[in-house]
Amino acid sequence: MKFSNLLLALICSIPVFGQQFTHYTETDGLVNNSVNCIAIDANQSVWLGTNKGISKFDGFEWTSDTTNLINNNVTAVFTSSTGDLWVGTDEGICVLSESIWSTHTEEDGLGDNRVSSINEDANGVIWVGEKDGLSRFDGSTWSSYSMSDGLPFGGVKYVTFDSNNELWLANNLFGLIHFNGNSFTIYDTEAGLVSNKVTSIAIDQDDTKWIGTSQGISVLDANNQVLAQHTMMLLLPEPDTLNPVVDIKMDSQGNVWTGIYVDYLVTVGGVAAWNGSLWSEFSNEEVLVGPVVRALAIDGNDNVWVATSSGLTKMSGVSLSVSPISASSNLELYPNPTRNVINFKEHVKGSISIFSPLGHLVLKQATEKGLNQIYVEDLSDGIYFLKSDNGATQKLIIKHD
């Protein structure tokens, strides 16, 4: 690791012991700062698809390839169970197998050269989400699915699988798609999704599905009934209150990580993590190398890798017990639990926002002189969290009885 990275890791370590945020850019060996996608292989090497080729980081050294791809603007990258590297572009797929490159295009049976997502099912079959359809490769033959087979218009942005090895697909126009091998079933806003513009999917071992959309996250249970909606994982400046999700991943502890990015009037983005009760926010400029988050990956040590348009960030040893940015901020309140009023040890300048566990804003108060207490008698019993303008966050329990 270069000295500049070591210095950044020390500077960007939030004051919770063991946390580190390390940035990698072209000066460190990354082929291009505009990173679109990430994959982690069995050896824990990180593969990155960029606008100008692919890079590999094994933890010590960087290697890159800009000559063997059919197109250097990489849109998807995946490492298979056999160790092969699959690289998707807008002109087809390139596969690196035992140091030999091969290509797969529409001429070979790929349904659409414009690749969005690549994944592998439990039987070793490769599935490819495309701008205009879905394709599968059984090791020798390609087959594809399109609108004539029941797939909605808009193609497939993301591919993953449930415990029955059935496909769940993200469609950016009509919602979530379930494919059981014979037919396609669509889940949209009428079924409870917060938006039909689905961008990413994460499924846990109990078949609970976290569905990322342009307006937040919908959580479905194993029976595909809505469990929860999360629409404000990051606090964005108005009018951008709902969070556009670009990716969702789960770590080995069951924490849910999501990348968020919005480009409307202002450019704002970051990473948020759900520990089962609260969202933690990672959007400080020292935490992430850039705000334009594009993809996430989690390695075998639960390090979180964040792809952005400005480079790559590695998040290590992160604690989710409190908001990471608020760890150095002062937001001490009492009593907690409370019945009807909360007091602050010091006056809080600006505003205080109170959110439900699902991220819904339920109360906001502000004063130029500073707040020293807030009355919460109109809020129902339960768990809430407070957030100040400087990012400080604190958990609050309201119990009237």
Sequence and secondary structure as in RCSB ss.txt:
>XXXX:A:sequence
MKFSNLLLALICSIPVFGQQFTHYTETDGLVNNSVNCIAIDANQSVWLGTNKGISKFDGFEWTSDTTNLINNNVT
AVFTSSTGDLWVGTDEGICVLSESIWSTHTEEDGLGDNRVSSINEDANGVIWVGEKDGLSRFDGSTWSSYSMSDG
LPFGGVKYVTFDSNNELWLANNLFGLIHFNGNSFTIYDTEAGLVSNKVTSIAIDQDDTKWIGTSQGISVLDANNQ
VLAQHTMMLLLPEPDTLNPVVDIKMDSQGNVWTGIYVDYLVTVGGVAAWNGSLWSEFSNEEVLVGPVVRALAIDG
NDNVWVATSSGLTKMSGVSLSVSPISASSNLELYPNPTRNVINFKEHVKGSISIFSPLGHLVLKQATEKGLNQIY
VEDLSDGIYFLKSDNGATQKLIIKHD
>XXXX:A:secstr
  HHHHHHHHHT  SSTT EEEEE GGGT S S EEEEEE TT  EEEEETTEEEEE SS EEEESSSSS SS  
EEEE TTS EEEEETTEEEEEETTEEEEE GGGT S S EEEEEE TTS EEEEETTEEEEE SS EEEE GGGT
  TT  SEEEE TTS EEEEETTTEEEEE SS EEEE GGGT S S EEEEEE TT  EEEEETTEEEEE TTS 
EEEEE  SS   TT  S  EEEEEE TTS EEEEEEEESSSEEEEEEEE SS EEEE  TTTSS S EEEEEE T
T  EEEEETTEEEEEES   SS GGGGGS   EESSSBSSEEEEEEEEEEEEEEE TTS EEEEEEEEEEEEEEE
 TTS SEEEEEEETTS EEEEEE   
